Structure formats: C-alpha cells, structure tokens
C-alpha cells in the first residue's frame, strides 16, 4: 500500500486508513480483528479511532486488538475531536488553528471543556 508523509512532521502513514466506527457496535470483536489483520497485511498503518463515533465498546476493543492481534508500534492512531455546535450547520474543531481563531474573537464557553484557557 502506498505510504505518504504527514506534512513536514516526518511521520509516514498508509494512503488509506481503517476506521473503527462500527467496532464493538455493529462489528463483533472477531470481525474487527480480521479487518485489522487484513489491513495490516495489505500494508495499512493508519487506524482512525476518532472519538466522535466511538461507542463504549470500541476503545477497549481497540486496546485489546493492539495488545493481542497487531503490535501497537506497527500502527499510527488518528484521533480527532469535533462536535456539532448548537446550530445544525456549524461544527467545532479542537485544532490549534481553530482554537486560536475562536479564542481571539469569543469568550470561552463554560459548558465546553475544550474551551478552557
């Protein structure tokens, strides 16, 4: 599988990533393990564990699979943080650029842990 650099960080990851959105919910542990093994054998290294769509069972399942099935040091875990804002068309991002822009023009939202200064 083709590998690509992540900006100028020196980190290189597979062009395709494997999402874990359904693991533990619609995908049982055996199927998740089979997906992870097939992905790794195909040269995949980028595992998307974004917290936005993770159900209660996903995180422990990913942890077990990285301990028992595929070594953790063979994968790069991609986690991001976004949430739907009060308006249906807006989103919130935890990227450093978005935080700087938000903090420059608005006071912190006490209900949002991501907006603490």
C-alpha positions in Angstrom: 0.0 0.0 0.0 1.2 3.5 -0.8 2.7 5.4 2.1 2.5 9.2 2.4 4.2 11.8 4.7 2.1 13.7 7.1 3.0 17.3 6.4 6.6 18.0 7.5 6.3 16.0 10.7 8.5 13.1 9.5 5.6 10.8 10.1 4.7 8.5 7.2 1.3 6.6 7.1 -0.6 4.5 4.6 -2.6 6.3 2.0 -5.7 4.5 3.3 -6.8 4.4 6.9 -9.0 1.8 8.6 -12.0 3.3 10.5 -13.2 1.8 13.8 -16.6 3.5 13.9 -18.6 0.2 14.0 -16.2 -1.9 16.1 -18.0 -3.1 19.2 -21.4 -1.9 18.0 -22.1 -3.4 14.5 -18.8 -5.2 14.1 -18.1 -8.0 16.6 -14.5 -8.5 18.0 -13.6 -11.4 15.8 -14.6 -9.5 12.6 -12.8 -6.4 13.9 -9.7 -8.5 14.5 -9.9 -10.0 10.9 -10.3 -6.5 9.5 -7.3 -5.2 11.4 -5.1 -8.2 10.3 -6.1 -7.9 6.7 -5.5 -4.1 6.7 -2.0 -4.6 8.3 -1.1 -7.4 5.9 -2.1 -5.1 3.0 0.4 -2.5 4.3 -2.0 -0.3 6.2 -0.7 1.7 9.1 -3.3 4.4 9.8 -6.0 3.4 12.3 -8.8 6.0 12.7 -10.0 5.9 16.3 -11.8 9.3 16.2 -13.8 9.8 19.4 -16.8 11.3 17.7 -18.2 8.0 16.6 -16.7 5.6 19.2 -19.2 3.7 21.2 -18.5 2.4 24.8 -17.1 -0.9 23.5 -14.8 0.5 20.8 -12.0 1.8 22.9 -11.5 -1.3 25.0 -11.7 -3.5 21.8 -9.1 -1.4 20.0 -6.9 -1.7 23.1 -7.2 -5.5 23.2 -6.6 -5.9 19.5 -3.4 -3.7 19.7 -2.2 -5.9 22.6 -3.2 -9.3 21.2 -3.5 -9.1 17.4 -1.4 -6.4 15.8 1.5 -4.7 17.7 0.8 -1.1 18.6 4.1 0.0 17.2 3.0 -1.0 13.7 0.2 1.5 13.6 -0.4 5.2 13.8 -3.6 6.1 15.6 -5.5 9.0 14.3 -7.9 10.7 16.8 -9.6 14.0 16.2 -12.1 16.0 18.2 -15.1 17.7 16.7 -18.6 18.2 17.9 -21.8 19.6 16.4 -22.3 23.2 17.6 -25.7 24.5 18.7 -26.7 25.3 15.1 -27.1 22.3 12.8 -24.8 23.8 10.2 -21.8 24.6 12.3 -19.1 22.3 13.8 -16.5 22.8 16.4 -12.9 21.8 16.0 -10.1 21.3 18.5 -7.3 22.0 16.0 -4.8 24.6 17.3 -5.7 27.0 14.5 -9.4 26.8 15.2 -8.8 27.3 18.9 -6.6 30.4 18.3 -9.3 31.8 16.0 -12.1 31.1 18.4 -10.3 32.4 21.4 -9.3 35.6 19.6 -12.9 36.6 19.0 -15.2 35.0 21.6 -15.1 34.4 25.3 -14.7 30.8 26.5 -17.9 28.7 26.7 -18.1 27.4 30.3 -20.1 24.4 29.2 -17.4 23.3 26.8 -14.3 21.6 28.3 -12.4 22.2 25.1 -12.6 26.0 25.5 -10.8 26.2 28.9 -8.0 28.8 28.9 
